[in-house]
Amino acid sequence: MISSPPTSNASPCTSPADKRSQILEGAGRVFLESGYEGASMSEIARMAGVSKGTLYNHFASKADLFSAFFRQTSSQMQAALEVLGRNDSPNLRDSLTQAAEGIINVLLQPHALGLYRIIVTEAAHFPKLADIFWHNGFASTLENLSHWFSAAAARGQLNISDPQLAADQFMMLCQTRIVQRRRFMIPVEDDPASITRIATLTAESFLRIYAP
């Protein structure tokens, strides 16, 4: 069950931007637990600690609110991912392991898992969701990885003819076992040691393909 919303400490002078953030935070909790169809504007208003009138002053419909929440959360995911794949350490194996571990940890965050499940469920209602999620999450990470692999190839550390494909492969390897099972709520060990083990295997598998 959705827990009761915290008591709002907002002052009567709360800015529109703060009120919007308050609404999006409450909406996110409802959407991630109930999905799009199961969420109601009444429940979102209750969770956000605002009236329905205030809710509709900021968002014309549930679809508008959902799109705003989705864009905001996807952008937060992008911010967490975009720093990965920029490591120029001479120890490529360790750098790959660290990048894989970082990617796995980001993809295991509750919001990332929730967004993935929502996309699978709601793609027919919101055809642009997958595109938003991709460009605000994976695209920049793949670009960073591609540049990183190109630089490593130029230094003779990798033998890669298609860095973009290599980036796709690395990202997919990061999603094996733990991430995929968590997405589908299948029991799996996801403690730090298990994540490190998968990250290490990801780096080793990648190097088996592309080591010179």
C-alpha positions in Angstrom: 0.0 0.0 0.0 1.1 3.6 -0.6 2.1 5.2 2.6 0.5 8.4 3.9 2.2 11.5 2.5 4.5 13.4 4.8 3.1 16.5 6.4 3.9 19.5 4.2 6.0 22.2 5.6 5.6 24.5 2.6 4.8 28.1 3.4 2.0 30.0 1.8 4.8 31.7 -0.3 5.9 28.5 -1.9 7.1 29.3 -5.4 5.4 27.7 -8.5 8.7 25.8 -9.2 8.7 24.4 -5.7 5.1 23.4 -5.9 5.7 21.7 -9.2 8.6 19.7 -7.7 6.4 18.8 -4.8 3.7 17.5 -7.2 6.2 15.6 -9.3 7.6 13.9 -6.3 4.2 12.8 -5.1 3.2 11.7 -8.6 6.4 9.7 -9.0 5.6 7.7 -5.9 2.1 6.9 -7.2 3.2 6.1 -10.8 6.0 3.9 -9.7 3.8 1.9 -7.4 0.5 1.8 -9.4 1.6 2.4 -13.0 -0.1 4.9 -15.2 -3.5 3.3 -15.5 -3.7 2.5 -11.8 -2.8 6.1 -10.7 -5.5 8.6 -10.1 -5.2 12.4 -9.9 -7.0 12.3 -6.5 -4.3 9.9 -5.1 -1.5 12.0 -6.6 -2.9 15.2 -5.1 -3.2 13.4 -1.7 0.4 12.1 -2.0 1.7 15.4 -3.0 -0.1 17.2 -0.2 -2.0 19.6 -2.6 -5.6 20.1 -3.7 -6.8 18.8 -7.0 -7.3 22.4 -8.1 -3.6 23.1 -7.5 -2.7 19.9 -9.3 -4.7 20.9 -12.4 -3.3 24.5 -12.2 0.2 22.9 -12.9 -0.8 20.0 -15.1 -3.8 19.9 -17.5 -4.2 16.1 -17.4 -2.7 12.9 -15.9 -1.0 12.4 -19.3 0.8 15.8 -19.0 1.8 15.0 -15.4 3.1 11.6 -16.3 5.1 12.9 -19.2 6.7 15.6 -17.0 7.6 13.0 -14.3 9.0 10.7 -16.9 11.2 13.4 -18.5 12.5 14.5 -15.1 13.4 11.0 -13.9 15.0 10.1 -17.3 17.1 13.2 -17.1 18.2 12.3 -13.5 19.2 8.9 -14.8 21.2 10.5 -17.6 23.1 12.7 -15.2 24.1 9.6 -13.2 25.1 7.7 -16.3 26.8 10.3 -18.4 30.0 10.4 -16.3 30.7 6.7 -17.0 32.9 5.7 -19.9 35.4 8.6 -19.5 38.1 6.7 -17.7 41.5 6.9 -19.5 43.4 4.8 -16.9 46.1 2.7 -18.3 44.6 -0.3 -16.5 41.8 -0.9 -19.0 40.5 -4.1 -17.3 40.0 -2.2 -14.0 38.5 0.8 -15.8 36.0 -1.4 -17.6 35.1 -3.2 -14.4 34.5 0.2 -12.6 32.3 1.4 -15.5 30.3 -1.8 -15.6 29.7 -1.6 -11.8 28.6 2.0 -12.1 26.2 1.2 -14.9 24.7 -1.8 -13.1 24.2 0.3 -9.9 22.4 3.0 -11.8 20.1 0.6 -13.6 19.2 -1.0 -10.3 18.0 2.2 -8.8 14.3 2.0 -8.0 13.4 4.8 -10.4 15.3 3.2 -13.2 13.6 -0.1 -12.6 10.3 1.5 -12.3 10.7 3.5 -15.6 11.6 0.3 -17.4 8.5 -1.5 -16.2 6.3 1.5 -17.1 7.7 1.6 -20.6 6.9 -2.1 -21.1 3.4 -1.5 -19.8 2.5 1.9 -21.2 4.4 2.1 -24.6 1.1 1.6 -26.5 -0.4 4.6 -24.8 2.7 6.8 -24.9 4.7 5.9 -28.1 7.3 8.5 -27.4 8.2 7.1 -23.9 10.9 4.7 -25.1 12.5 7.5 -27.2 12.5 9.8 -24.2 14.0 7.1 -22.0 16.6 6.2 -24.6 17.8 9.7 -25.3 17.7 10.8 -21.6 19.4 7.6 -20.3 21.2 5.3 -22.7 22.1 7.5 -25.7 24.7 9.7 -23.9 26.2 6.8 -22.1 26.6 4.9 -25.3 28.2 8.0 -26.9 30.7 8.3 -24.0 31.5 4.6 -24.2 32.0 4.8 -27.9 34.5 7.7 -27.6 36.3 5.9 -24.8 36.6 2.7 -26.8 37.8 4.7 -29.9 40.5 6.4 -27.8 41.6 3.0 -26.3 41.8 1.6 -29.8 44.0 4.5 -30.9 46.3 3.7 -27.9 46.4 0.0 -29.0 44.5 -1.2 -25.9 41.6 -2.5 -28.0 41.0 -3.8 -31.5 37.7 -2.3 -32.4 36.4 -1.4 -35.9 32.9 -0.3 -34.8 33.0 1.5 -31.4 29.3 2.2 -31.4 28.5 -1.5 -31.7 31.1 -2.2 -29.0 29.3 0.3 -26.7 26.0 -1.4 -27.3 27.5 -4.8 -26.5 29.1 -3.5 -23.3 25.9 -2.0 -22.2 24.0 -5.2 -22.9 26.6 -7.2 -21.0 26.0 -4.9 -18.0 22.3 -5.9 -17.9 22.8 -9.6 -17.7 21.6 -11.7 -14.8 21.1 -9.1 -12.0 19.5 -6.2 -13.9 17.2 -8.3 -16.0 16.0 -10.4 -13.1 15.4 -7.3 -11.0 13.4 -5.7 -13.8 11.0 -8.7 -13.8 11.1 -9.0 -10.0 12.8 -12.4 -10.1 14.8 -13.2 -7.0 18.5 -12.7 -7.5 21.5 -11.8 -5.4 22.2 -8.2 -5.9 24.5 -7.4 -3.0 27.7 -5.4 -3.7 29.8 -8.5 -4.0 27.4 -10.0 -6.6 27.4 -6.7 -8.6 31.2 -6.6 -8.6 31.3 -10.2 -9.8 29.1 -9.5 -12.7 31.0 -6.3 -13.5 34.2 -8.2 -13.5 32.8 -10.9 -15.8 31.5 -8.1 -18.1 34.9 -6.5 -18.4 36.6 -9.9 -19.0 34.0 -10.9 -21.6 34.4 -7.6 -23.4 38.2 -7.9 -23.5 37.9 -11.5 -24.8 36.2 -10.0 -27.8 38.2 -6.8 -28.3 41.6 -7.3 -26.7 44.3 -6.8 -29.4 
